[in-house]
Amino acid sequence: MLRRLFYLLLVKPLVLFLIGLNVRGREHLPNSGPAIVVANHNSHLDTLVLMSLFPQALIPQVHPVAAADYFCRNRWLKAFALNIVGIIPIDRRPSARDGDTLAPLLTALDQGKILILFPEGTRGQPERRGKFKSGVAHLLSKRPDVPITPVFFSGLGKCLPKGEFVLVPFFVDVFIAPAIAWNGRRQGFMEVLEQAFDALQISADKPGCDQG
């Protein structure tokens, strides 16, 4: 209940009144799980804006995947991140074994959840897409039937980029592509995923893309 109220009373008004969103391809977002949504990542607001695109009734089923060392570094932040934002924390230390890192994500998918992942791994420079890490391919190799939906943000990195704490209202374009299926090869899948984001970014860069 607290999660739904947080997104209904705080996040959605923030997105509606302070950030202008032009969403294209909203119909491609999953309406049930198990499913994975992946997005580029260069703003503090990426997760909240992406969560705001889902219907309120679906919020309990949608969980952002986030770094445990950052969001669980003290008990207050941990309680907020887990119980209100609804993250699934993962251990991103090099010493963590792959199976241990993926275990909570696999469990969530087996429970029919929708996961939000940022393949870049951390927030990059404003409006610059970083290199994708292959963690999402490792995850899909273990759950090959789970669809993955690419989402590209354009302009959100100017609203609240990494290292800044003052929100600057800015018009944001959101481009959502049809789901991609696992193709059986990690490297091949990452190439397909990168190509999907390249296509979305080209759409975002077209003159007049914010007119729709």
VORO-457985 format. One record per residue: x, y, z of N, C-alpha, C in turn; residue number from 1. Coordinates in Angstrom, 1 decimal. Example, Ala and Ser with C-alpha at 12.3 -4.5 7.8 and 13.67 -1.06 7.14 Angstrom:
<sites>
<site <13.2, -5.7, 7.8>, <12.3, -4.5, 7.8>, <13.2, -3.3, 7.8>, 1> <site <12.8, -2.2, 7.1>, <13.7, -1.1, 7.1>, <12.9, 0.0, 7.9>, 2> 
</sites>
This chain:
<sites>
<site <0.8, -1.2, 0.0>, <0.0, 0.0, 0.0>, <0.9, 1.3, 0.0>, 1> <site <1.9, 1.3, 0.8>, <2.8, 2.5, 0.9>, <3.5, 2.7, -0.4>, 2> <site <3.9, 1.6, -1.1>, <4.5, 1.8, -2.4>, <3.5, 2.5, -3.4>, 3> <site <2.3, 2.0, -3.5>, <1.3, 2.5, -4.4>, <1.0, 4.0, -4.1>, 4> <site <0.9, 4.3, -2.8>, <0.7, 5.7, -2.4>, <1.9, 6.6, -2.8>, 5> <site <3.1, 6.1, -2.6>, <4.3, 6.9, -2.9>, <4.3, 7.2, -4.4>, 6> <site <4.0, 6.3, -5.3>, <4.0, 6.5, -6.7>, <2.8, 7.3, -7.2>, 7> <site <1.7, 7.1, -6.5>, <0.5, 7.9, -6.9>, <0.5, 9.3, -6.4>, 8> <site <0.9, 9.6, -5.2>, <0.8, 10.9, -4.6>, <2.1, 11.8, -4.8>, 9> <site <3.2, 11.1, -5.0>, <4.5, 11.9, -5.1>, <5.1, 11.8, -6.5>, 10> <site <5.3, 10.6, -6.9>, <6.1, 10.4, -8.2>, <5.3, 10.8, -9.4>, 11> <site <4.0, 10.4, -9.5>, <3.3, 10.8, -10.7>, <3.0, 12.3, -10.8>, 12> <site <2.7, 13.0, -9.7>, <2.6, 14.4, -9.8>, <3.9, 15.1, -10.2>, 13> <site <5.0, 14.6, -9.7>, <6.3, 15.1, -10.0>, <6.6, 15.0, -11.5>, 14> <site <6.3, 13.9, -12.0>, <6.5, 13.6, -13.5>, <5.5, 14.5, -14.3>, 15> <site <4.3, 14.5, -13.8>, <3.2, 15.2, -14.6>, <3.4, 16.7, -14.6>, 16> <site <3.8, 17.3, -13.5>, <3.8, 18.8, -13.4>, <5.2, 19.4, -13.6>, 17> <site <6.3, 18.7, -13.3>, <7.6, 19.2, -13.4>, <8.4, 18.8, -14.6>, 18> <site <8.0, 17.6, -15.2>, <8.7, 17.1, -16.3>, <7.7, 16.8, -17.4>, 19> <site <7.9, 17.4, -18.6>, <7.0, 17.1, -19.7>, <7.5, 15.8, -20.4>, 20> <site <6.6, 14.8, -20.4>, <6.9, 13.5, -21.0>, <6.2, 13.3, -22.4>, 21> <site <6.9, 12.9, -23.4>, <6.3, 12.5, -24.6>, <6.7, 11.0, -24.8>, 22> <site <5.7, 10.2, -24.6>, <6.0, 8.7, -24.6>, <5.5, 8.1, -25.9>, 23> <site <6.4, 7.4, -26.5>, <6.1, 6.7, -27.8>, <6.3, 5.2, -27.6>, 24> <site <5.3, 4.4, -27.9>, <5.4, 3.0, -27.8>, <5.0, 2.5, -26.4>, 25> <site <4.2, 3.2, -25.7>, <3.8, 2.8, -24.4>, <3.2, 1.4, -24.4>, 26> <site <2.5, 1.1, -25.5>, <1.8, -0.2, -25.6>, <2.8, -1.4, -25.5>, 27> <site <4.1, -1.1, -25.7>, <5.0, -2.2, -25.7>, <5.5, -2.6, -24.3>, 28> <site <5.1, -1.7, -23.3>, <5.5, -2.1, -21.9>, <4.8, -3.3, -21.5>, 29> <site <5.4, -4.2, -20.7>, <4.7, -5.4, -20.3>, <3.6, -5.1, -19.3>, 30> <site <2.5, -5.9, -19.5>, <1.4, -5.7, -18.6>, <1.3, -6.8, -17.6>, 31> <site <2.2, -7.7, -17.6>, <2.3, -8.8, -16.7>, <3.7, -9.4, -16.7>, 32> <site <4.1, -10.2, -15.7>, <5.4, -10.8, -15.6>, <5.3, -12.3, -15.8>, 33> <site <6.4, -12.9, -15.8>, <7.7, -12.4, -15.7>, <8.2, -11.6, -17.0>, 34> <site <8.9, -10.5, -16.7>, <9.3, -9.7, -17.8>, <10.5, -8.8, -17.3>, 35> <site <11.3, -8.3, -18.2>, <12.4, -7.4, -17.9>, <12.3, -6.1, -18.8>, 36> <site <12.4, -5.0, -18.2>, <12.5, -3.7, -18.9>, <13.9, -3.1, -18.7>, 37> <site <14.6, -2.8, -19.8>, <15.9, -2.2, -19.7>, <15.9, -0.8, -20.2>, 38> <site <16.7, 0.1, -19.6>, <16.7, 1.5, -20.1>, <18.1, 2.1, -19.9>, 39> <site <18.4, 3.1, -20.7>, <19.6, 3.9, -20.5>, <19.6, 4.6, -19.2>, 40> <site <20.7, 5.0, -18.7>, <20.8, 5.5, -17.3>, <21.7, 6.6, -17.1>, 41> <site <21.2, 7.9, -17.1>, <22.1, 9.0, -16.8>, <21.4, 10.1, -15.9>, 42> <site <20.4, 9.7, -15.2>, <19.7, 10.6, -14.3>, <19.3, 9.9, -13.0>, 43> <site <19.2, 10.7, -11.9>, <18.6, 10.2, -10.7>, <17.2, 9.8, -10.9>, 44> <site <16.5, 10.4, -11.9>, <15.1, 10.2, -12.1>, <14.7, 9.1, -12.9>, 45> <site <15.6, 8.4, -13.5>, <15.3, 7.3, -14.5>, <14.3, 6.3, -13.9>, 46> <site <14.6, 5.8, -12.7>, <13.8, 4.8, -12.2>, <12.4, 5.3, -11.9>, 47> <site <12.3, 6.5, -11.3>, <11.0, 7.0, -10.9>, <10.1, 7.3, -12.2>, 48> <site <10.7, 7.9, -13.2>, <10.0, 8.2, -14.4>, <9.5, 6.9, -15.1>, 49> <site <10.4, 5.9, -15.1>, <10.0, 4.6, -15.7>, <8.9, 3.9, -14.9>, 50> <site <9.0, 4.0, -13.6>, <7.9, 3.4, -12.8>, <6.6, 4.1, -13.0>, 51> <site <6.6, 5.4, -13.3>, <5.4, 6.2, -13.4>, <4.7, 5.8, -14.7>, 52> <site <5.3, 5.1, -15.6>, <4.7, 4.8, -16.9>, <3.8, 3.5, -16.7>, 53> <site <3.9, 2.8, -15.6>, <3.1, 1.6, -15.4>, <1.8, 2.0, -14.7>, 54> <site <0.7, 1.3, -15.0>, <-0.6, 1.5, -14.2>, <-0.4, 1.3, -12.8>, 55> <site <-1.1, 2.0, -11.9>, <-1.0, 1.9, -10.5>, <-1.2, 0.5, -10.0>, 56> <site <-2.1, -0.2, -10.6>, <-2.5, -1.6, -10.2>, <-1.3, -2.5, -10.4>, 57> <site <-0.4, -2.2, -11.3>, <0.8, -3.0, -11.6>, <2.0, -2.7, -10.7>, 58> <site <2.0, -1.6, -10.0>, <3.2, -1.2, -9.3>, <3.7, -2.2, -8.3>, 59> <site <2.9, -3.0, -7.6>, <3.4, -4.0, -6.7>, <4.2, -5.1, -7.4>, 60> <site <4.0, -5.2, -8.7>, <4.7, -6.3, -9.4>, <6.0, -5.8, -10.1>, 61> <site <6.2, -4.5, -10.1>, <7.4, -3.9, -10.8>, <8.5, -3.6, -9.8>, 62> <site <9.7, -4.0, -10.0>, <10.8, -3.8, -9.1>, <12.1, -3.4, -9.8>, 63> <site <12.6, -2.2, -9.5>, <13.9, -1.8, -10.0>, <15.0, -2.6, -9.4>, 64> <site <16.0, -3.0, -10.2>, <17.2, -3.7, -9.6>, <18.2, -2.6, -9.3>, 65> <site <18.8, -2.6, -8.1>, <19.7, -1.6, -7.7>, <20.8, -2.2, -6.9>, 66> <site <21.9, -1.4, -6.8>, <23.1, -1.8, -6.1>, <22.9, -1.8, -4.6>, 67> <site <23.2, -2.9, -4.0>, <23.0, -3.0, -2.5>, <24.0, -2.1, -1.8>, 68> <site <25.2, -1.9, -2.3>, <26.2, -1.1, -1.6>, <25.8, 0.3, -1.5>, 69> <site <25.0, 0.8, -2.5>, <24.6, 2.2, -2.5>, <23.3, 2.4, -1.7>, 70> <site <22.2, 1.6, -2.0>, <20.9, 1.8, -1.5>, <20.7, 1.1, -0.2>, 71> <site <21.6, 0.3, 0.3>, <21.5, -0.4, 1.6>, <22.6, 0.0, 2.5>, 72> <site <23.2, 1.2, 2.3>, <24.3, 1.6, 3.1>, <24.0, 2.1, 4.5>, 73> <site <22.7, 2.4, 4.7>, <22.3, 2.6, 6.1>, <20.9, 2.2, 6.2>, 74> <site <20.4, 2.0, 7.5>, <19.1, 1.4, 7.7>, <17.9, 2.2, 7.2>, 75> <site <18.1, 3.5, 7.2>, <16.9, 4.4, 6.8>, <16.8, 4.3, 5.3>, 76> <site <17.9, 4.5, 4.6>, <17.9, 4.4, 3.1>, <17.5, 3.0, 2.7>, 77> <site <18.0, 2.0, 3.4>, <17.6, 0.6, 3.0>, <16.1, 0.4, 3.1>, 78> <site <15.5, 0.9, 4.2>, <14.1, 0.7, 4.5>, <13.3, 1.4, 3.4>, 79> <site <13.7, 2.6, 3.0>, <13.0, 3.4, 2.0>, <13.1, 2.7, 0.6>, 80> <site <14.3, 2.3, 0.3>, <14.6, 1.6, -1.0>, <13.8, 0.3, -1.2>, 81> <site <13.8, -0.5, -0.1>, <13.2, -1.8, -0.2>, <11.6, -1.7, -0.1>, 82> <site <11.1, -0.9, 0.8>, <9.7, -1.0, 1.1>, <8.9, 0.1, 0.4>, 83> <site <9.5, 1.2, 0.0>, <8.8, 2.2, -0.7>, <9.1, 2.2, -2.2>, 84> <site <10.4, 2.3, -2.6>, <10.7, 2.3, -4.0>, <10.5, 0.9, -4.5>, 85> <site <10.8, -0.1, -3.7>, <10.6, -1.5, -4.1>, <11.7, -2.1, -4.9>, 86> <site <13.0, -1.7, -4.5>, <14.1, -2.3, -5.3>, <14.4, -3.7, -4.9>, 87> <site <15.1, -4.4, -5.8>, <15.7, -5.7, -5.5>, <17.2, -5.4, -5.5>, 88> <site <17.8, -5.5, -4.3>, <19.2, -5.2, -4.2>, <20.1, -6.3, -4.7>, 89> <site <21.2, -6.0, -5.4>, <22.1, -7.0, -5.8>, <23.5, -6.6, -5.4>, 90> <site <24.4, -7.5, -5.2>, <25.8, -7.3, -4.8>, <26.6, -7.2, -6.1>, 91> <site <27.2, -6.0, -6.4>, <27.9, -5.8, -7.6>, <29.4, -5.8, -7.4>, 92> <site <29.9, -6.3, -6.2>, <31.3, -6.4, -6.0>, <31.9, -7.5, -6.9>, 93> <site <33.1, -7.3, -7.3>, <33.8, -8.3, -8.2>, <33.9, -9.6, -7.5>, 94> <site <34.0, -9.6, -6.2>, <34.2, -10.9, -5.5>, <32.9, -11.7, -5.4>, 95> <site <31.7, -11.1, -5.7>, <30.5, -11.8, -5.6>, <30.4, -12.8, -6.8>, 96> <site <30.0, -14.0, -6.5>, <29.8, -15.0, -7.6>, <28.6, -14.7, -8.4>, 97> <site <28.6, -15.0, -9.7>, <27.6, -14.7, -10.6>, <26.2, -15.3, -10.1>, 98> <site <26.3, -16.6, -9.7>, <25.0, -17.2, -9.3>, <24.4, -16.5, -8.1>, 99> <site <25.2, -16.1, -7.1>, <24.7, -15.4, -5.9>, <24.1, -14.1, -6.3>, 100> <site <24.7, -13.4, -7.2>, <24.2, -12.1, -7.7>, <22.9, -12.2, -8.3>, 101> <site <22.7, -13.2, -9.2>, <21.5, -13.3, -9.9>, <20.3, -14.0, -9.2>, 102> <site <20.7, -14.6, -8.1>, <19.6, -15.4, -7.3>, <18.4, -14.7, -7.0>, 103> <site <18.5, -13.5, -6.4>, <17.2, -12.8, -6.1>, <16.4, -12.3, -7.3>, 104> <site <17.1, -12.1, -8.4>, <16.4, -11.7, -9.7>, <15.7, -12.9, -10.3>, 105> <site <16.4, -14.1, -10.2>, <15.7, -15.3, -10.8>, <14.5, -15.6, -9.9>, 106> <site <14.6, -15.5, -8.6>, <13.5, -15.7, -7.8>, <12.3, -14.8, -8.1>, 107> <site <12.6, -13.5, -8.3>, <11.6, -12.5, -8.6>, <10.9, -12.9, -9.9>, 108> <site <11.7, -13.3, -10.9>, <11.1, -13.6, -12.2>, <10.2, -14.9, -12.1>, 109> <site <10.7, -15.8, -11.3>, <9.9, -17.1, -11.1>, <8.6, -16.7, -10.4>, 110> <site <8.5, -15.6, -9.7>, <7.3, -15.2, -9.0>, <6.4, -14.3, -9.9>, 111> <site <6.8, -14.1, -11.1>, <6.0, -13.4, -12.0>, <6.2, -11.9, -12.0>, 112> <site <7.4, -11.4, -11.5>, <7.6, -10.0, -11.3>, <8.1, -9.4, -12.6>, 113> <site <8.0, -8.0, -12.7>, <8.6, -7.3, -13.8>, <9.8, -6.5, -13.2>, 114> <site <11.0, -6.8, -13.8>, <12.2, -6.2, -13.3>, <12.6, -5.0, -14.2>, 115> <site <13.2, -4.0, -13.6>, <13.8, -2.8, -14.3>, <15.3, -2.9, -14.1>, 116> <site <16.0, -2.9, -15.2>, <17.4, -3.0, -15.2>, <18.1, -1.9, -16.1>, 117> <site <19.2, -1.5, -15.6>, <20.0, -0.5, -16.4>, <21.3, -1.2, -16.8>, 118> <site <21.4, -1.6, -18.1>, <22.6, -2.4, -18.5>, <23.9, -1.6, -18.4>, 119> <site <23.9, -0.3, -18.3>, <25.2, 0.5, -18.2>, <25.8, 0.2, -16.8>, 120> <site <24.9, -0.2, -15.8>, <25.4, -0.5, -14.5>, <25.4, 0.7, -13.5>, 121> <site <25.6, 1.9, -14.0>, <25.7, 3.1, -13.2>, <25.3, 4.3, -14.1>, 122> <site <25.0, 5.4, -13.4>, <24.6, 6.6, -14.2>, <25.8, 7.1, -14.9>, 123> <site <25.6, 7.4, -16.2>, <26.6, 8.0, -17.0>, <26.5, 9.5, -17.2>, 124> <site <27.3, 10.0, -18.1>, <27.2, 11.5, -18.4>, <25.9, 11.9, -19.0>, 125> <site <25.4, 13.1, -18.8>, <24.1, 13.5, -19.3>, <24.0, 13.3, -20.8>, 126> <site <23.0, 12.6, -21.2>, <22.6, 12.4, -22.6>, <23.7, 11.6, -23.4>, 127> <site <24.5, 10.8, -22.7>, <25.5, 10.0, -23.4>, <25.3, 8.5, -22.9>, 128> <site <25.0, 7.7, -23.8>, <24.8, 6.3, -23.5>, <26.1, 5.5, -23.3>, 129> <site <26.3, 4.9, -22.2>, <27.5, 4.1, -22.0>, <27.5, 2.7, -22.5>, 130> <site <28.6, 2.0, -22.4>, <28.6, 0.6, -22.9>, <27.8, -0.3, -21.9>, 131> <site <27.1, -1.1, -22.6>, <26.2, -2.1, -21.8>, <27.1, -3.2, -21.2>, 132> <site <26.8, -3.5, -20.0>, <27.4, -4.7, -19.4>, <26.5, -5.9, -19.7>, 133> <site <27.1, -7.1, -19.6>, <26.4, -8.3, -20.1>, <25.6, -9.0, -19.1>, 134> <site <25.4, -8.4, -17.9>, <24.6, -9.1, -16.8>, <23.2, -9.5, -17.3>, 135> <site <22.6, -8.6, -18.1>, <21.2, -9.0, -18.5>, <21.2, -10.2, -19.4>, 136> <site <22.3, -10.4, -20.2>, <22.4, -11.6, -21.0>, <22.6, -12.8, -20.1>, 137> <site <23.4, -12.7, -19.1>, <23.6, -13.8, -18.1>, <22.2, -14.2, -17.5>, 138> <site <21.5, -13.2, -17.1>, <20.2, -13.4, -16.5>, <19.2, -14.2, -17.5>, 139> <site <19.2, -13.7, -18.7>, <18.3, -14.3, -19.7>, <18.7, -15.7, -20.1>, 140> <site <20.0, -15.9, -20.0>, <20.5, -17.3, -20.4>, <19.9, -18.3, -19.4>, 141> <site <19.5, -17.9, -18.2>, <19.0, -18.8, -17.2>, <17.4, -18.8, -17.2>, 142> <site <16.9, -17.7, -17.8>, <15.4, -17.7, -18.0>, <15.1, -17.2, -19.4>, 143> <site <15.4, -18.1, -20.4>, <15.3, -17.7, -21.8>, <13.9, -17.3, -22.3>, 144> <site <12.9, -17.7, -21.6>, <11.5, -17.4, -22.1>, <11.0, -16.0, -21.6>, 145> <site <11.8, -15.3, -20.9>, <11.4, -14.0, -20.4>, <11.6, -12.9, -21.4>, 146> <site <10.6, -12.1, -21.8>, <10.8, -11.1, -22.8>, <11.5, -9.9, -22.2>, 147> <site <12.2, -9.1, -23.0>, <12.9, -7.9, -22.5>, <12.6, -6.7, -23.4>, 148> <site <12.1, -5.7, -22.7>, <11.6, -4.5, -23.4>, <12.6, -3.3, -23.3>, 149> <site <13.2, -2.8, -24.4>, <14.1, -1.7, -24.3>, <13.3, -0.3, -24.2>, 150> <site <13.9, 0.6, -23.4>, <13.3, 1.9, -23.2>, <14.4, 2.9, -23.3>, 151> <site <14.3, 3.9, -24.1>, <15.3, 5.0, -24.3>, <14.8, 6.3, -23.8>, 152> <site <15.5, 7.0, -22.9>, <15.2, 8.3, -22.4>, <16.1, 9.3, -23.2>, 153> <site <15.4, 10.4, -23.6>, <16.1, 11.5, -24.2>, <15.7, 12.8, -23.5>, 154> <site <16.7, 13.5, -22.9>, <16.4, 14.7, -22.2>, <16.4, 14.6, -20.7>, 155> <site <16.2, 13.4, -20.2>, <16.1, 13.2, -18.7>, <17.4, 13.4, -18.0>, 156> <site <18.5, 13.2, -18.7>, <19.8, 13.5, -18.2>, <20.1, 15.0, -17.9>, 157> <site <19.3, 15.8, -18.5>, <19.4, 17.3, -18.3>, <18.6, 17.7, -17.1>, 158> <site <17.6, 16.9, -16.7>, <16.7, 17.3, -15.6>, <17.4, 17.2, -14.2>, 159> <site <18.1, 16.0, -14.0>, <18.8, 15.8, -12.8>, <19.9, 14.8, -13.0>, 160> <site <21.0, 15.3, -13.6>, <22.1, 14.4, -14.0>, <22.9, 14.0, -12.8>, 161> <site <23.8, 13.0, -13.0>, <24.7, 12.5, -11.9>, <25.5, 13.7, -11.3>, 162> <site <25.5, 13.7, -10.0>, <26.3, 14.8, -9.3>, <25.5, 16.0, -9.0>, 163> <site <24.2, 16.1, -9.5>, <23.4, 17.3, -9.3>, <22.2, 16.9, -8.4>, 164> <site <21.7, 17.9, -7.6>, <20.7, 17.6, -6.7>, <19.5, 18.6, -6.8>, 165> <site <19.6, 19.5, -7.8>, <18.5, 20.4, -8.1>, <17.8, 20.1, -9.4>, 166> <site <16.5, 19.8, -9.4>, <15.8, 19.4, -10.6>, <15.6, 20.6, -11.5>, 167> <site <15.9, 20.4, -12.7>, <15.7, 21.4, -13.8>, <14.6, 20.9, -14.7>, 168> <site <13.4, 21.5, -14.7>, <12.3, 21.1, -15.6>, <12.8, 21.1, -17.0>, 169> <site <12.5, 20.0, -17.7>, <13.0, 19.8, -19.1>, <12.1, 18.8, -19.8>, 170> <site <11.8, 19.1, -21.1>, <10.9, 18.2, -21.8>, <11.7, 16.9, -22.1>, 171> <site <11.0, 15.7, -21.9>, <11.7, 14.4, -22.0>, <10.9, 13.6, -23.0>, 172> <site <11.7, 12.9, -23.9>, <11.1, 12.0, -24.8>, <11.4, 10.6, -24.3>, 173> <site <10.4, 9.7, -24.3>, <10.6, 8.3, -23.9>, <10.2, 7.4, -25.1>, 174> <site <11.1, 6.6, -25.6>, <10.9, 5.7, -26.7>, <10.9, 4.3, -26.2>, 175> <site <9.9, 3.5, -26.5>, <9.8, 2.1, -26.0>, <9.7, 1.2, -27.2>, 176> <site <10.5, 0.2, -27.3>, <10.5, -0.7, -28.4>, <9.8, -2.0, -28.1>, 177> <site <9.4, -2.7, -29.1>, <8.8, -4.1, -28.8>, <9.8, -5.0, -28.1>, 178> <site <9.3, -5.9, -27.4>, <10.1, -6.8, -26.6>, <11.0, -7.6, -27.5>, 179> <site <12.2, -7.9, -27.0>, <13.2, -8.7, -27.7>, <13.3, -10.1, -27.0>, 180> <site <13.4, -11.1, -27.8>, <13.5, -12.5, -27.3>, <14.9, -13.0, -27.2>, 181> <site <15.2, -13.8, -26.3>, <16.6, -14.4, -26.1>, <16.9, -15.2, -27.4>, 182> <site <18.1, -15.0, -27.9>, <18.5, -15.7, -29.1>, <19.5, -16.9, -28.9>, 183> <site <19.7, -17.2, -27.6>, <20.6, -18.3, -27.4>, <22.1, -18.0, -27.2>, 184> <site <22.5, -16.8, -27.5>, <23.9, -16.5, -27.4>, <24.1, -15.2, -26.7>, 185> <site <24.9, -15.1, -25.6>, <25.1, -13.9, -24.8>, <25.6, -12.7, -25.7>, 186> <site <26.7, -13.0, -26.4>, <27.2, -11.9, -27.2>, <26.3, -11.5, -28.3>, 187> <site <25.7, -12.4, -28.9>, <24.7, -12.1, -30.0>, <23.5, -11.3, -29.5>, 188> <site <23.0, -11.7, -28.3>, <21.9, -11.0, -27.7>, <22.3, -9.6, -27.4>, 189> <site <23.5, -9.3, -26.8>, <23.9, -8.0, -26.4>, <24.0, -7.1, -27.7>, 190> <site <24.4, -7.7, -28.8>, <24.5, -7.0, -30.1>, <23.1, -6.6, -30.5>, 191> <site <22.1, -7.5, -30.4>, <20.8, -7.2, -30.8>, <20.2, -6.1, -29.9>, 192> <site <20.5, -6.1, -28.6>, <20.0, -5.1, -27.6>, <20.6, -3.8, -27.9>, 193> <site <21.9, -3.7, -28.2>, <22.6, -2.5, -28.6>, <21.9, -1.9, -29.8>, 194> <site <21.7, -2.7, -30.8>, <21.0, -2.3, -32.1>, <19.7, -1.7, -31.8>, 195> <site <18.9, -2.3, -30.9>, <17.6, -1.8, -30.6>, <17.7, -0.4, -30.0>, 196> <site <18.7, -0.2, -29.1>, <18.9, 1.1, -28.5>, <19.4, 2.1, -29.5>, 197> <site <20.2, 1.7, -30.4>, <20.7, 2.6, -31.5>, <19.5, 3.1, -32.3>, 198> <site <18.6, 2.2, -32.6>, <17.4, 2.6, -33.4>, <16.5, 3.6, -32.6>, 199> <site <16.4, 3.3, -31.3>, <15.6, 4.2, -30.5>, <16.2, 5.6, -30.4>, 200> <site <17.6, 5.6, -30.3>, <18.3, 6.9, -30.2>, <18.2, 7.7, -31.5>, 201> <site <18.2, 7.0, -32.6>, <18.1, 7.6, -33.9>, <16.7, 8.3, -34.0>, 202> <site <15.7, 7.6, -33.5>, <14.3, 8.2, -33.5>, <14.3, 9.4, -32.6>, 203> <site <15.0, 9.4, -31.5>, <15.0, 10.5, -30.6>, <15.7, 11.7, -31.1>, 204> <site <16.7, 11.4, -32.0>, <17.5, 12.5, -32.6>, <16.9, 13.1, -33.8>, 205> <site <15.8, 12.6, -34.3>, <15.2, 13.1, -35.5>, <14.6, 14.5, -35.2>, 206> <site <14.7, 15.4, -36.0>, <14.1, 16.8, -35.8>, <12.6, 16.6, -35.6>, 207> <site <12.0, 17.3, -34.6>, <10.6, 17.3, -34.4>, <10.1, 16.1, -33.7>, 208> <site <11.0, 15.3, -33.1>, <10.5, 14.1, -32.4>, <9.7, 14.4, -31.2>, 209> <site <9.8, 15.7, -30.7>, <9.0, 16.0, -29.5>, <7.7, 16.7, -29.9>, 210> <site <7.3, 16.5, -31.1>, <6.1, 17.1, -31.6>, <4.9, 16.2, -31.4>, 211> <site <5.2, 14.9, -31.3>, <4.1, 13.9, -31.3>, <3.4, 13.8, -29.9>, 212> 
</sites>
